[in-house]
Amino acid sequence: MSGTPEGPVHPEPAETHTAEPALTERHTGREEAELRDYRAAFRVARLAMALVDRDGVVVAANDSLGALLGTEAGALREQAAADLVDLASDGRTWHAYREVLRGRRSRFRCTRRLKHADGRSLWAEVTVAPVPGDRRVLLSIADISDRRELQARLRHLQMHDPVTRLPNRALFFERLAAALEEPAAPREPHESHESYESYGYGRTGRIGLCYLDLDGFKAVNDTLGHRVGDRLLAAVAGRLTECADSDGHTRSGGHLVARLGGDEFAILVEDSTGTEQLTDLARSVLDALQEPFDLAGQRLSVSASIGVVERSGRGTTATALMQAADTTLYWAKADGKARWTLFDPERNAHRMTRQALSSTLRPAVEDGEFALEYQPLVDLADGAVRGVEALVRWHHPQFGPLPPNRFIGIAEEDGSIVELGRWILRTACHQARQWQKDHPRERPLFVSVNVAVRQVWDSDLVADVAGILAETGLAPHLLQLELTESAVMGSAGRPLQALQALSDMGVRIAIDDFGTGYSNLAYLSRLPVSVLKLDGSFVRGFQDEEHANAADELIVEALVRLAHRLGLTVTAECVETAGQASRLRRIGCDTGQGWLYSRAVTPERIAELIGTEPLPA
């Protein structure tokens, strides 16, 4: 049997290809199933989401987003996503969003305040991120209104005073800092001030502050208790708020009224129109607080002291503004309380200078910055120089030569007068002794040194004087100590004992500026005083010789006669004319001191006067 015509059996090519489509269909089926699941999850997700193409247009939105915005999800398609969630309202957010759309940034997140279709507002946290493996981005929006509301409540508690419910110190300084950072709105050159304001602008670039505290509030707490004190603070807060809200100058719906602590309050005026607005507000506050308070049966009256500051916000810091306000409040209290005081740059400069002097006064004694000058005390009968008054000068390295009235008061306040006074006393006694050695044949000059009462209280003045006299070899009768009338007349106890001991030692005691203080003449017979120095106001009354005041002359004559009857000598200060000297000599005054004879001069100039012709008497 011959071979069959059939050749070898080969697998059909179709068999080799039929398995591949089956595999692809299974794979595609899984992807479609996953895609269906993804779309289903997208639709039913509680998180509001939208797919956005690279042009920023919504491709798809889920029902949660529609519900969040109060519309149908389908209605959101083809809309600009940035418009839906307010991504173009500020430059930084808009730039970040565009960077994500362009694939240059992985994601970004921001918080936005959105409007629901029914008009209510809601807070949302918006996240924009690329979809993996896709050119589109996913926009997701979480409603955080409840969280924001809780945060707002917590912030309100943190930033408000529980007693008065006013903004507290933290919120006040936050608002102040923000006000100082915000510049004035630009105004076109052709716009008038009135038209500018009428269009609702109003950034003046100026800021004002009324800083106040209640006078005597501590007494309310101490006598009536803290509960009544808290009620009073709450009532004061109410009146301050009324004053701020009713300010006729304001354009922004009221000012910030804050309690800074204790009985201190502040009214912050942003965009102030000038000092008149602030002073008017301060007056209204004082008037409002003068009305009595009825607090659960307690009727109380209080007053306040107010520091008022108004200035340009440019170049001003919160610290500088508060320092100015605090200083001005101090002035209001020092000037008598129950008043407002406006910040005065010149007065503040003087205060700053005073502060600088106070901080450098003590070391200045050790550094040799002080020097003494001397003004002659002239015998009115013959014109001879009988003595000198030592006057201290401070050669300050920053402020230059300073007369005593610039720093003696400071020295008395901080106690440095003790050390300075000891230096003055020692230097003056050394100089008087040196003149005596250099001119042994001439009548020795006595030296007169001013002494503050604090030197008597805070040091052993008697021991200091005794030690310096022994050290220098100056005879006690050549030293005269001057104290003001108020100091001597009010002396009792230790000061009086010290004066008596010095007088017993042989030192002369003079009452300076006599006639300006107590003028209790009965004291003169009981005090160890040997000299009266008439205040210059009496002598100045003698200047107009053509229209002489007879009363002035009678008073001075009576004082001189009384002093002489008590064994005292009399020195007239501020003698400037020959006519004054002549009338004083006729009245019986013993010595004169003033520019007629000489200003305060160096020790060398005094040495030249010793033994020379008498000065004009």
Secondary structure, DSSP 8 states (H G I E B T S, - for coil): ----S-------HHHHHHHHHHHHHHHHHHHHHHHHHHHHHHHH-SSEEEEE-TTSBEEEE-HHHHHHHTS-GGGGTTSBHHHHTTTTSSHHHHHHHHHHHTTSSS-EEEEEEEE-TTS-EEEEEEEEEE-TTSSSEEEEEEE-HHHHHHHHHHHHHHHB-TTT-SB-HHHHHHHHHHHHHS------TT--HHHHHHTT----SEEEEEEEEEETHHHHHHHH-HHHHHHHHHHHHHHHHHHHHT-TT-SSS--EEEEEETTEEEEEEET---HHHHHHHHHHHHHHHHS-EEETTEEE--EEEEEEEEEESTT--HHHHHHHHHHHHHHHHHTTSSSEEE--HHHHHHHHHHHHHHHHHHHHHHTT-EEEEEEEEEETTT--EEEEEEEEEEEETTTEEE-GGGTHHHHHHHSTHHHHHHHHHHHHHHHHHHHHHH-TTS---EEEEE--HHHHHHS-HHHHHHHHHHHHT--GGGEEEEEEHHHHHT--SHHHHHHHHHHHHT-EEEEEEETSS---GGGGGTS---EEEE-HHHHHTTS-STT--HHHHHHHHHHHHHHHHTT-EEEE----SHHHHHHHHHHT--EE-STTT--SB-HHHHHHHTTS-----
